[in-house]
Amino acid sequence: MRVAASPLAEESGTSVPPEDRNMTTSDTTDTITAATGTTAATAATGATGATGATEALSASHRRPDRRTLAAGWTTVTIAVLHTVYFAFHPYWGLWLAGPARAEVFPQEAATIFWALPGGFVIPLAVLGLLMIGAGRRGEVMPRYVGRLLTGWVLLCVWIVGPSGFLLGLVPAALLLWPRRQ
């Protein structure tokens, strides 16, 4: 394919040297490569030629994954709601005093301890934040995360009956929902 002189160049009075008028596209590519030390494809993407540079550039320009973001925000919301529901009780002073190391907790204090600070709230919030970060980068969480979340929720519902655990099926479903390729 031959490169034609630009009509804009002709109108402005600048001329294209005769040797450049007959250049082919491959000649132009060779010229770019010789002048810059990069290929035209590398120059077009802005990559420096490093192995991960092109991947990093394309990863930074991905569109956010909405389902992963929604699953993450839902998971963080569940953790916050769980904290708010169990946060107001008289046992904080007992826990912070540290008697569990020396004596036995009252049964209700032990139960609420495992429902709040010793429970799943912090790991669940961290998982949700990881999902949000991945979704913002346009990444999809591995399917095993959705499967494990589903299994854990169903086991807990089987043990304690219908409860707030059922909310965990929402982010699990969002992670497992099929995506178009």
Backbone as CSV, one residue per row, in Angstrom:
resi,resn,N_x,N_y,N_z,CA_x,CA_y,CA_z,C_x,C_y,C_z
1,MET,0.846,-1.168,0.000,0.000,0.000,0.000,0.891,1.231,0.000
2,ARG,0.584,2.183,-0.854,1.368,3.402,-0.983,0.817,4.488,-0.086
3,VAL,1.709,5.330,0.454,1.317,6.447,1.296,1.159,7.658,0.400
4,ALA,-0.015,8.264,0.422,-0.265,9.432,-0.426,0.111,10.694,0.335
5,ALA,0.404,11.744,-0.432,0.701,13.030,0.195,-0.578,13.578,0.796
6,SER,-0.466,14.222,1.911,-1.620,14.767,2.611,-2.163,15.993,1.878
7,PRO,-3.500,16.063,1.644,-4.073,17.248,1.020,-3.809,18.485,1.875
8,LEU,-3.769,18.319,3.197,-3.506,19.433,4.100,-2.098,19.973,3.876
9,ALA,-1.140,19.069,3.611,0.231,19.492,3.354,0.300,20.271,2.048
10,GLU,-0.474,19.828,1.040,-0.467,20.523,-0.240,-1.074,21.917,-0.110
11,GLU,-2.183,22.049,0.679,-2.843,23.338,0.867,-1.953,24.305,1.637
12,SER,-1.198,23.820,2.600,-0.391,24.702,3.430,0.916,25.109,2.749
13,GLY,1.204,24.507,1.589,2.400,24.875,0.864,3.608,24.050,1.244
14,THR,3.461,23.147,2.217,4.589,22.283,2.554,4.585,21.132,1.575
15,SER,5.713,20.704,1.203,5.756,19.612,0.237,6.378,18.385,0.883
16,VAL,5.957,17.236,0.383,6.494,15.972,0.839,7.621,15.611,-0.124
17,PRO,8.813,15.299,0.384,9.913,14.960,-0.512,9.533,13.775,-1.399
18,PRO,10.004,13.751,-2.648,9.638,12.685,-3.585,9.936,11.288,-3.055
19,GLU,11.030,11.120,-2.304,11.347,9.777,-1.797,10.341,9.309,-0.761
20,ASP,9.680,10.240,-0.036,8.683,9.859,0.968,7.322,9.605,0.346
21,ARG,7.043,10.153,-0.839,5.738,9.955,-1.488,5.543,8.513,-1.903
22,ASN,6.582,7.806,-2.176,6.476,6.452,-2.672,6.727,5.407,-1.587
23,MET,6.714,5.808,-0.326,6.954,4.858,0.768,5.720,3.986,0.976
24,THR,5.937,2.728,1.275,4.831,1.839,1.616,4.640,1.860,3.124
25,THR,3.539,1.255,3.573,3.279,1.222,5.015,4.363,0.443,5.748
26,SER,4.855,-0.618,5.146,5.907,-1.382,5.820,7.189,-0.560,5.896
27,ASP,7.453,0.286,4.857,8.615,1.172,4.923,8.464,2.151,6.080
28,THR,7.230,2.656,6.275,6.964,3.600,7.359,7.194,2.919,8.703
29,THR,6.721,1.677,8.833,6.907,0.924,10.066,8.391,0.712,10.343
30,ASP,9.136,0.358,9.289,10.581,0.167,9.461,11.258,1.462,9.884
31,THR,10.787,2.584,9.328,11.354,3.880,9.681,11.086,4.203,11.144
32,ILE,9.856,3.943,11.606,9.507,4.187,13.009,10.370,3.309,13.909
33,THR,10.518,2.046,13.529,11.314,1.123,14.330,12.764,1.578,14.398
34,ALA,13.311,1.989,13.262,14.712,2.416,13.235,14.914,3.699,14.033
35,ALA,13.956,4.612,13.954,14.122,5.907,14.614,13.922,5.828,16.124
36,THR,12.974,5.006,16.566,12.629,4.996,17.990,13.106,3.775,18.728
37,GLY,13.429,2.717,18.017,13.846,1.486,18.683,12.667,0.658,19.161
38,THR,11.459,1.036,18.760,10.268,0.274,19.130,9.492,-0.060,17.881
39,THR,8.678,-1.074,17.951,7.831,-1.418,16.817,6.619,-0.517,16.797
40,ALA,5.934,-0.486,15.678,4.743,0.360,15.568,3.672,-0.089,16.546
41,ALA,3.530,-1.408,16.742,2.517,-1.899,17.687,2.845,-1.460,19.103
42,THR,4.125,-1.519,19.451,4.525,-1.085,20.786,4.344,0.412,20.927
43,ALA,4.687,1.161,19.878,4.527,2.611,19.930,3.059,2.987,20.048
44,ALA,2.176,2.232,19.371,0.752,2.549,19.418,0.171,2.321,20.810
45,THR,0.645,1.300,21.521,0.099,1.028,22.850,0.773,1.849,23.925
46,GLY,1.913,2.430,23.608,2.614,3.216,24.607,3.457,2.360,25.533
47,ALA,3.578,1.081,25.235,4.357,0.198,26.093,5.839,0.371,25.805
48,THR,6.653,-0.003,26.728,8.094,0.176,26.592,8.774,-1.076,26.088
49,GLY,8.016,-2.101,25.846,8.614,-3.334,25.372,8.862,-4.323,26.489
50,ALA,8.678,-3.940,27.729,8.854,-4.860,28.847,7.735,-5.891,28.799
51,THR,7.979,-7.058,29.300,7.029,-8.153,29.200,5.671,-7.809,29.790
52,GLY,5.618,-7.273,30.981,4.348,-7.005,31.630,3.774,-5.638,31.338
53,ALA,4.497,-4.801,30.626,4.038,-3.429,30.418,2.765,-3.373,29.593
54,THR,2.685,-4.169,28.520,1.488,-4.168,27.695,0.317,-4.714,28.487
55,GLU,0.532,-5.777,29.265,-0.540,-6.342,30.078,-1.004,-5.353,31.130
56,ALA,-0.060,-4.640,31.740,-0.424,-3.662,32.770,-1.219,-2.530,32.161
57,LEU,-0.856,-2.110,30.970,-1.578,-1.032,30.313,-2.988,-1.467,29.978
58,SER,-3.137,-2.680,29.409,-4.481,-3.132,29.052,-5.316,-3.394,30.297
59,ALA,-4.704,-3.856,31.389,-5.446,-4.095,32.625,-5.940,-2.788,33.236
60,SER,-5.149,-1.721,33.090,-5.559,-0.451,33.684,-6.679,0.216,32.895
61,HIS,-6.887,-0.214,31.651,-7.925,0.383,30.817,-9.166,-0.497,30.697
62,ARG,-9.238,-1.546,31.480,-10.420,-2.406,31.448,-11.590,-1.696,32.085
63,ARG,-12.767,-2.047,31.620,-13.969,-1.505,32.237,-14.211,-2.226,33.553
64,PRO,-14.718,-1.531,34.552,-15.008,-2.197,35.827,-16.006,-3.333,35.636
65,ASP,-15.809,-4.406,36.382,-16.733,-5.533,36.333,-17.856,-5.262,37.319
66,ARG,-19.034,-4.984,36.808,-20.157,-4.564,37.658,-20.619,-5.639,38.616
67,ARG,-20.623,-6.881,38.183,-21.084,-7.950,39.082,-20.117,-8.154,40.244
68,THR,-18.827,-8.093,39.959,-17.848,-8.237,41.031,-17.942,-7.057,41.987
69,LEU,-18.120,-5.851,41.442,-18.309,-4.679,42.301,-19.556,-4.827,43.164
70,ALA,-20.663,-5.246,42.560,-21.909,-5.413,43.313,-21.760,-6.480,44.389
71,ALA,-21.087,-7.575,44.060,-20.852,-8.632,45.059,-20.004,-8.099,46.212
72,GLY,-18.988,-7.300,45.888,-18.134,-6.732,46.924,-18.884,-5.779,47.833
73,TRP,-19.642,-4.861,47.227,-20.396,-3.903,48.051,-21.469,-4.607,48.879
74,THR,-22.082,-5.641,48.319,-23.079,-6.402,49.079,-22.419,-7.100,50.263
75,THR,-21.248,-7.663,50.050,-20.534,-8.355,51.124,-20.122,-7.389,52.231
76,VAL,-19.608,-6.230,51.860,-19.239,-5.224,52.864,-20.483,-4.756,53.618
77,THR,-21.597,-4.574,52.922,-22.851,-4.156,53.560,-23.318,-5.199,54.571
78,ILE,-23.220,-6.479,54.213,-23.605,-7.547,55.145,-22.730,-7.486,56.399
79,ALA,-21.431,-7.269,56.230,-20.528,-7.182,57.378,-20.889,-5.993,58.267
80,VAL,-21.195,-4.860,57.648,-21.558,-3.670,58.428,-22.888,-3.894,59.156
81,LEU,-23.881,-4.438,58.460,-25.179,-4.698,59.110,-25.029,-5.684,60.264
82,HIS,-24.212,-6.690,60.086,-23.982,-7.668,61.156,-23.344,-6.989,62.361
83,THR,-22.409,-6.095,62.103,-21.744,-5.368,63.191,-22.734,-4.475,63.925
84,VAL,-23.543,-3.736,63.181,-24.527,-2.833,63.801,-25.533,-3.625,64.627
85,TYR,-25.973,-4.770,64.109,-26.977,-5.575,64.818,-26.442,-6.090,66.153
86,PHE,-25.182,-6.512,66.184,-24.632,-7.111,67.402,-23.771,-6.162,68.236
87,ALA,-23.578,-4.939,67.800,-22.620,-4.043,68.469,-23.086,-3.519,69.825
88,PHE,-24.375,-3.352,70.005,-24.871,-2.713,71.228,-25.309,-3.769,72.244
89,HIS,-24.409,-4.082,73.148,-24.674,-5.045,74.221,-23.728,-4.720,75.382
90,PRO,-23.952,-5.296,76.533,-23.153,-4.931,77.709,-21.824,-5.677,77.855
91,TYR,-21.406,-6.480,76.882,-20.262,-7.362,77.089,-18.927,-6.801,76.618
92,TRP,-18.900,-5.634,76.003,-17.630,-5.082,75.529,-16.634,-4.902,76.683
93,GLY,-17.104,-4.383,77.787,-16.218,-4.192,78.946,-15.659,-5.509,79.445
94,LEU,-16.495,-6.533,79.490,-16.068,-7.865,79.923,-15.000,-8.420,78.972
95,TRP,-15.216,-8.277,77.670,-14.256,-8.797,76.693,-12.930,-8.050,76.766
96,LEU,-13.017,-6.728,76.855,-11.794,-5.932,76.843,-10.995,-6.071,78.138
97,ALA,-11.642,-6.488,79.209,-10.937,-6.721,80.475,-10.102,-8.002,80.408
98,GLY,-10.435,-8.896,79.471,-9.641,-10.097,79.264,-9.916,-11.273,80.169
99,PRO,-11.111,-11.463,80.738,-11.318,-12.591,81.643,-11.352,-13.946,80.941
100,ALA,-11.496,-13.982,79.631,-11.567,-15.270,78.937,-10.251,-16.035,79.062
101,ARG,-9.181,-15.315,79.344,-7.890,-16.000,79.513,-7.796,-16.664,80.884
102,ALA,-8.554,-16.168,81.879,-8.416,-16.686,83.237,-9.680,-17.359,83.755
103,GLU,-10.828,-16.926,83.287,-12.080,-17.501,83.797,-13.038,-17.756,82.652
104,VAL,-14.161,-18.314,82.955,-15.147,-18.676,81.933,-16.115,-17.513,81.720
105,PHE,-16.394,-17.239,80.456,-17.410,-16.224,80.107,-18.795,-16.735,80.455
106,PRO,-19.718,-15.821,80.768,-21.116,-16.249,80.784,-21.490,-16.732,79.374
107,GLN,-22.388,-17.662,79.265,-22.759,-18.269,77.979,-23.170,-17.228,76.932
108,GLU,-24.000,-16.271,77.326,-24.458,-15.266,76.367,-23.301,-14.380,75.899
109,ALA,-22.373,-14.044,76.791,-21.214,-13.233,76.410,-20.340,-13.986,75.413
110,ALA,-20.166,-15.289,75.622,-19.373,-16.097,74.693,-20.056,-16.196,73.334
111,THR,-21.367,-16.371,73.327,-22.123,-16.472,72.071,-22.011,-15.179,71.266
112,ILE,-22.189,-14.055,71.916,-22.114,-12.775,71.206,-20.679,-12.469,70.789
113,PHE,-19.706,-12.908,71.570,-18.306,-12.722,71.163,-18.059,-13.390,69.808
114,TRP,-18.544,-14.618,69.652,-18.333,-15.330,68.385,-19.219,-14.784,67.275
115,ALA,-20.220,-14.013,67.627,-21.058,-13.384,66.613,-20.461,-12.075,66.121
116,LEU,-19.572,-11.464,66.888,-19.068,-10.150,66.472,-17.541,-10.104,66.354
117,PRO,-16.794,-9.803,67.410,-15.351,-9.627,67.179,-14.617,-10.924,66.865
118,GLY,-15.095,-12.035,67.367,-14.423,-13.307,67.102,-15.010,-14.045,65.919
119,GLY,-15.970,-13.439,65.250,-16.667,-14.111,64.158,-16.120,-13.781,62.787
120,PHE,-17.024,-13.792,61.831,-16.644,-13.670,60.431,-16.696,-12.252,59.886
121,VAL,-17.040,-11.264,60.709,-17.267,-9.916,60.208,-16.022,-9.327,59.542
122,ILE,-14.890,-9.373,60.181,-13.678,-8.779,59.619,-13.235,-9.522,58.357
123,PRO,-13.142,-10.867,58.380,-12.781,-11.555,57.125,-13.789,-11.303,56.001
124,LEU,-15.066,-11.201,56.344,-16.085,-10.930,55.326,-15.905,-9.535,54.734
125,ALA,-15.624,-8.558,55.573,-15.382,-7.195,55.080,-14.126,-7.150,54.209
126,VAL,-13.077,-7.847,54.601,-11.853,-7.893,53.799,-12.133,-8.543,52.445
127,LEU,-12.884,-9.640,52.442,-13.249,-10.295,51.190,-14.038,-9.334,50.297
128,GLY,-14.975,-8.608,50.883,-15.745,-7.638,50.114,-14.871,-6.547,49.524
129,LEU,-13.920,-6.049,50.303,-13.007,-5.012,49.802,-12.106,-5.549,48.690
130,LEU,-11.684,-6.803,48.808,-10.900,-7.420,47.733,-11.729,-7.533,46.456
131,MET,-12.998,-7.888,46.604,-13.891,-7.967,45.441,-14.063,-6.596,44.795
132,ILE,-14.223,-5.571,45.609,-14.387,-4.209,45.081,-13.138,-3.799,44.312
133,GLY,-11.970,-4.062,44.880,-10.723,-3.733,44.191,-10.583,-4.469,42.866
134,ALA,-10.904,-5.756,42.874,-10.824,-6.538,41.635,-11.826,-6.027,40.611
135,GLY,-13.037,-5.734,41.052,-14.057,-5.231,40.143,-13.675,-3.903,39.529
136,ARG,-13.067,-3.028,40.304,-12.629,-1.729,39.773,-11.537,-1.885,38.728
137,ARG,-10.723,-2.918,38.868,-9.665,-3.170,37.884,-10.189,-3.945,36.684
138,GLY,-11.481,-4.267,36.690,-12.070,-5.014,35.585,-11.833,-6.507,35.676
139,GLU,-11.402,-6.973,36.828,-11.128,-8.392,37.019,-12.358,-9.091,37.579
140,VAL,-12.416,-10.380,37.337,-13.498,-11.220,37.846,-12.912,-12.112,38.927
141,MET,-13.608,-12.252,40.043,-13.126,-13.136,41.110,-13.168,-14.580,40.616
142,PRO,-12.255,-15.420,41.088,-12.297,-16.836,40.705,-13.633,-17.459,41.123
143,ARG,-14.117,-18.399,40.329,-15.426,-19.006,40.602,-15.442,-19.742,41.942
144,TYR,-14.287,-20.226,42.394,-14.274,-20.944,43.671,-14.669,-20.041,44.833
145,VAL,-14.473,-18.727,44.711,-14.888,-17.813,45.782,-16.410,-17.858,45.915
146,GLY,-17.106,-17.786,44.799,-18.569,-17.874,44.831,-19.053,-19.225,45.311
147,ARG,-18.366,-20.280,44.892,-18.771,-21.634,45.319,-18.568,-21.827,46.824
148,LEU,-17.410,-21.394,47.328,-17.151,-21.528,48.766,-18.111,-20.681,49.588
149,LEU,-18.394,-19.477,49.127,-19.341,-18.612,49.820,-20.726,-19.254,49.850
150,THR,-21.146,-19.818,48.732,-22.440,-20.510,48.669,-22.473,-21.693,49.632
151,GLY,-21.432,-22.517,49.624,-21.384,-23.682,50.511,-21.410,-23.285,51.976
152,TRP,-20.647,-22.247,52.323,-20.609,-21.789,53.715,-21.975,-21.278,54.157
153,VAL,-22.608,-20.471,53.310,-23.926,-19.920,53.646,-24.948,-21.043,53.809
154,LEU,-24.979,-21.978,52.887,-25.959,-23.071,52.972,-25.719,-23.956,54.192
155,LEU,-24.454,-24.210,54.541,-24.153,-24.981,55.749,-24.662,-24.253,56.991
156,CYS,-24.401,-22.949,57.062,-24.843,-22.178,58.230,-26.366,-22.114,58.314
157,VAL,-27.035,-21.984,57.183,-28.507,-21.976,57.179,-29.028,-23.344,57.608
158,TRP,-28.354,-24.409,57.203,-28.752,-25.749,57.608,-28.625,-25.907,59.131
159,ILE,-27.571,-25.324,59.704,-27.318,-25.463,61.137,-28.255,-24.586,61.965
160,VAL,-28.384,-23.295,61.613,-29.154,-22.375,62.463,-30.541,-22.054,61.921
161,GLY,-30.845,-22.507,60.716,-32.151,-22.218,60.130,-32.129,-20.880,59.402
162,PRO,-33.253,-20.506,58.825,-33.322,-19.242,58.083,-32.904,-18.073,58.975
163,SER,-31.972,-17.305,58.489,-31.444,-16.176,59.259,-30.798,-15.191,58.297
164,GLY,-30.014,-14.282,58.833,-29.300,-13.327,58.014,-28.283,-13.975,57.091
165,PHE,-27.938,-15.243,57.354,-27.007,-15.942,56.471,-27.533,-16.000,55.040
166,LEU,-28.838,-16.002,54.877,-29.409,-16.064,53.532,-28.975,-14.879,52.671
167,LEU,-28.647,-13.748,53.290,-28.159,-12.595,52.534,-26.852,-12.910,51.806
168,GLY,-26.099,-13.847,52.327,-24.840,-14.227,51.703,-25.008,-14.879,50.339
169,LEU,-26.225,-15.326,50.020,-26.468,-15.908,48.704,-26.464,-14.849,47.607
170,VAL,-26.699,-13.584,47.968,-26.704,-12.509,46.962,-25.311,-12.316,46.365
171,PRO,-24.264,-12.041,47.168,-22.943,-11.905,46.539,-22.458,-13.210,45.896
172,ALA,-22.825,-14.350,46.484,-22.423,-15.631,45.893,-23.021,-15.787,44.500
173,ALA,-24.300,-15.452,44.353,-24.955,-15.545,43.046,-24.339,-14.573,42.049
174,LEU,-24.004,-13.366,42.509,-23.375,-12.392,41.616,-22.018,-12.876,41.120
175,LEU,-21.303,-13.587,41.969,-19.995,-14.116,41.558,-20.117,-15.309,40.631
176,LEU,-21.190,-16.070,40.779,-21.350,-17.294,39.988,-22.159,-17.072,38.709
177,TRP,-22.822,-15.949,38.585,-23.659,-15.692,37.413,-22.804,-15.753,36.143
178,PRO,-23.256,-16.473,35.122,-22.443,-16.588,33.907,-22.199,-15.234,33.252
179,ARG,-21.015,-15.079,32.690,-20.640,-13.836,32.006,-20.431,-14.128,30.528
180,ARG,-20.747,-13.134,29.719,-20.482,-13.267,28.277,-18.998,-13.064,28.048
181,GLN,-18.474,-13.841,27.148,-17.040,-13.722,26.832,-16.831,-12.813,25.657
